[in-house]
Amino acid sequence: MQVSELKRSQLETVALHRDSLKTSPHLRWLFFEITDRCNLECRHCGSNCSAEGQNLTLGDIEKTLGTIGPDKPMICLTGGEPMMHPDFFDIAECIRNMGFSWGMTTNATLIDDETALKLRDAGMSTVSVSLDGMERSHDELRQRKGAWQLALRGIKALQNAGFQPQITTVLHQGNYGELESVYKLTCDMGITSWRPINVEPIGRACESGDMLLTHEQFADLLAFIREKRFDPDCDMEVTFGCSHYLGTEYERMVRDHYFLCGAGILTASICSNGDICACLDIENRPELVQGNIRTDNFMDVWNNRFRPFRTDRTEGCSECLECSERFICGGDSTHTWDFEHSKPLLCYKDFKKSLRIGIEQ
């Protein structure tokens, strides 16, 4: 059996598993947007965060976690910038004391050596830090001079405290030429996992016409990751994110797993206003909000709602209906699905012709 045939067979198995989760969902990750406040104003922000905003309360989080049985999901704290929450460490300790593992996504600008030790004492198990290019491009994207230096300080503080932070780099037109430089930087810093990803056509990134990668650049990014994953000179995992079906050419070549969008079947999220949704990157539409933790029992919502994420949305897309990849793709990532026009905003077929030649079939 050729490699492409084997991959397609395995992708079909994954797709069958995805469909089984739509009838028997399994909550593995629960994200809390504990605040939508942020100390930066990133040009690509999917949530339009700012210095002003709202917070979940400690009581909100404790109440939500109290509805979950013995099969506990991983808790992921995010924002905004989660460390802008005035009760951040009380929340962290509550999560730990209730028996949940937790991690955080952060810009790291508020982390110094003392804070990193407090995070360790609060039981944080994983941390993802955004480093979006070298100094000039990072600061321009974050719209805050000095943000890059503060991020580096935070990363080093986390390392000194015994953490192995994953670094995520969002590639756009302004920093795409720095791929090799960021790779060398993270490798030299002793980073063990680096995740370069494409800027998505969501949030503020859609407000500017000069950010999104071309199909050729997206294809070249995948080729770059494939090459660096097996670099014998750097002991660092280089991996693409969980988003997007990449065809048999690049599935399992740029990450360890096959594509499966877990929104609403493996993953749920709580917004800073208490709304229950599937993924915080999905556009904020009334029909996609499944309830609110201040009025609804979270696990009751998880078990009995989420219908928009547990049905086949490709049935409403004429292009998907004609596509031979429809079953294994499943409409690609939910956060880049255009619910207004029932079609994907980013589709494998669009960049397929730009993929580099020479991959074993």
N, C-alpha and C positions, 0 to 999 in steps of 0.2 A: 504493500500500500504506500502510495506517495505521501509526502509530508502534508501537502495541502488536503488530501483526502482524509488523512488521519485527524487533522485539525478540525475539519468540517464535522466529522463524526463526533468529536469531543465537544465542539461548540453546540451541536444539536442536543447532546446530553445535558449541557449546562442550560440550554433554553428550556428543556423539559423540566429541569429542576426549578427554573425561574417560574414557570407556569404552575408548578405544584405549590410554590410559595404564595401564589395569588389566592389559593384556596386555604392554605395552612401557613400563614405568615409566621416568621420567627424573628422576634425583636433581638437583634444583636448589637445595634448601636443606637444610643439615644443622645441627641445633641440638645444642649441647652444654650440658647442665645441669651446669656444671663444679662446682657446689656447691649443696646444698640449704640451706645456712646463709644467714641474712639478719639484718641489723641492725634490721629492722622486723618488726612482727607484724600485717600487714594483714588486715582483717576479711574481705576478699573473696578471699584467696589461694587459687588453685587447687591449690597444692602443699603447703599446710600447713607452710610453712617456718618455721624458728625459729633462734635463735642457735646451737643445737647441731645437728650434722649430719655429713654425709660429703662427700668431695671426689673427683672424678676426678683421676688423677695426670697429670703431663706425659707419662709413658710411655703411659698409656691413650690419650691424644689422638693422640700421634705414631703409635702402632701403628694406630689406626683410620684416620687420614688416609693412611697408607702403603698401605692396601688399595685406595685410589681411583685410578683411571686418569687419563688426561690431561683428560678432561671433568670439570673440577672444580666442585663446587657452592659456593655462598656459605655460609660458616661463620658461625653466629650463636651468640654466647656469652650464656648466661643463667643464671638460678638459680631460687630464692634471689636473692641479690644477688651477681653474678659477681665483683665486686671484693672480696668477702670471702675469695676463694680466696688462700691465702698465696703461690702461684706464678703469680698472674694474668699478670704481664707476661712471664714465661718462656713461658707458654702462648701468649700473643699473638704473641710473636716467633717461636716455633716454627711457628705457623700461617702467618705471613707468609713465613718462610724456605722453607716447603714449597710456596709458590706459590699459596696460597689467599687470596682476599679474605675479610675478616671484619668483622662488626659486633657490636653489643652492645645488650642491653636492660638498663636500670639504673634505680634510683631516684635516682641522681645525688648522694646525700647524702655520698658519700666522694670526690667530685671537687672539687678546687680547681684553681687556675691551674697549679700544678706538675704535678698529675696529668693534667690535660687535655693538656699538652704531651707528657707521656710516652705518652699514648694516641696522639697524632699521630705521634710517633716510632716507635711500634710498628705503624703502618700501619693503624689502624682507619679504615674507610671509611664506616660508617654507625653511628648511635646513636639509640636510642629511649628517651625519658625519660618516666616516669610523673608526671603532675601532676593529681591527682584532686580538683579543686575549688579554692576559695580557702583561705586559711590554716587557719581553724578546721575545716572539713570534711575537708580533706586530712590534717591531723594526727589527727583523730578516726578516720578510716579506717585510717591507718597505725599508730594507737595509739602515737604517739611525738610529744610536743610538740617543736616546732622542726624537724620533718621538712620542712615546706613551705619554710622559709627556707633550709635546706640544699640542697633541690632547686633553688631559684632560683639559689643560688650556683653549683651545679654546671652548670646550664644556661648561665649567663653565662660561666663559665670555658670551657666547650666552644665557645661562640661566639667568645670571644677567641682561642681556639686555631685558629680557622678552620673549625670544624664547623658544620653546619646540622642540629641535632638535631630529630628528629620528636617532638612532644609527644603523648602518649596520655592521654586523660582517660576514666576509667571512670565512667559515670553510674549512680547508684543513688538511692534515696529521700532520702538525706541531703544530696546535692549537686545534685540535678536542677534546682533553682531557680537555680543559679549558672551555667548554660550561657552566658548572655550575658556575664556578668562574666569567665569564663575566656576566652571568645572575645576580648573586648577586651584582656585582659591579654596573651595570647599574641600578638595582633596588634601591640600597643604594644612588645612585647619584640623584634620583628623576627623572630619564628618563621616559617619558610617552609612548614611542614607541621604541621597539627594534626589529630589523629584522635580525635574523641569517639565512644565506643562504649558499649554497654549492659553492665552487670554480668551475667555469665553464671550460669546455675543450676548451678554446679559448685563443688567445694571448700568453703571456709569460708562462702561466700555462701549455701549451702543450710542452714547451721546457724542462720541468723537469718532470721526471717520479715519483717524490715523493710528489706530491701535491694533485692529485685527490682523492676524497673519494671513498671507495669501495661501492658497492650496499648496503651492510649491514649497513655501516655507514650512507649513505644517508637516508635509511629507519629509522634508529634510530634517526637521526636528526629530521625527521618529527614527530616521536613519542614524542620526547623531547618538540618540539614546542606545540604539542597538549596538553601535560600535563601542560605546563607553562601558556598557554593561560587562563587557568581557576584557576590559583593559587590565593587563597583568601588572601594570606599574602603579595602580591605585586601588587600595583595598576599601572601596566604597561602593555600595549598592547604588546604581543609577536606574531609576524606574519612572515610567510614565504613571500618571494618576489613574484613578478607577474609571474615569469618563471615556466614553466613546467606543463603539465597535470599530475595529481597525482592520477587518478582513483577515483572511488566512495568511496574508503576507506578513503581518506584524503582530497578530495575536500570539501571545506567549514569547514574543521576541523582545518586547520592551517592558514587560512586567511579568510577574510570576503566575498570574491568574488570568483566566479568560474573562472577557467582558460580561458583566451582569449588573444592571442598574438595580440597586437595592431599595430605591425610594418607595416607601410604603409597604414593602414586603420584608425587608431586613432592617430598615432604618426609619426612625421617626425623629421629629424635632419639635422643640418648644420655642416659639418666638418670644421676644422680650416683652410682648404685651399679653403673653399667656396662650396665644393661639397654638393649636396643635396642627402640625403639618408634616409632610414627608421628608423634605430636604430643604435646608435653609437657602440653597441656591436657586430653587424653583421660584418663578415669578409669583408675586403676591396677588392671587386672584381669589375672589370670594368663594368660588366653587371648590377650590383646592384646600381651603381651611376646613379641618374636620371636627373642630370643637375648640374648647378653651379650658385649660386646667383649673380655672377659677370657678367654673360652673359644671364641668363634666369630669367623670372618673376617667383618668387617662387610659388605663388598660381596657376599660369598656369601649372606649373610642378605638383603640388599636385593634381590638378583636372584632369589632362589628361595623366599622366604617372604612374609610380609605378606598372606597370603590373606584374613584378616578385612577388609582394607581394599581388596581387589581383587575383591570379589564384590558383588552387589547386595543390600545389607542390607534394602532396603525389601520384599523378598519375604516377610519375616517379620512385616510390619506390616499389619494389616487396613485401617487408615485410609489408609496410603500406597497400597495396592493399588487403592483406590477413588478416588484423587485424580487429577485430570486434569493436575496439575503434577508428577506423580511422576518422569517421565523427566528433565526439566530440573532439578528440585530434587535428585534423587538421595538423598533422606533428610536434606537439609540438612547442617549442619556435623557432622563426626564427633565432635567434643569435646562436643557437646550431644545426642548420641544416647544414649538409655537402653538399654544393652545387656541389662539385667536383664529389661526388659519389651518390648524390640524396638519402640521408637517414639521419635520426636523429642521432646526436652524443650521445644523452641521451634519452632513451626511457623508458616509464612507465613499459613496460613488463620486462625490465631488472632487475628492483629492486622490482617488485611486489611480488615475492616469498619471499622477505626478510621483508615484512611489518609485524608488530607485530599483533598477534592474539588478538581478544577481542573487536574489533570495531563493534558497532551495525550495523547490516545489514538490 
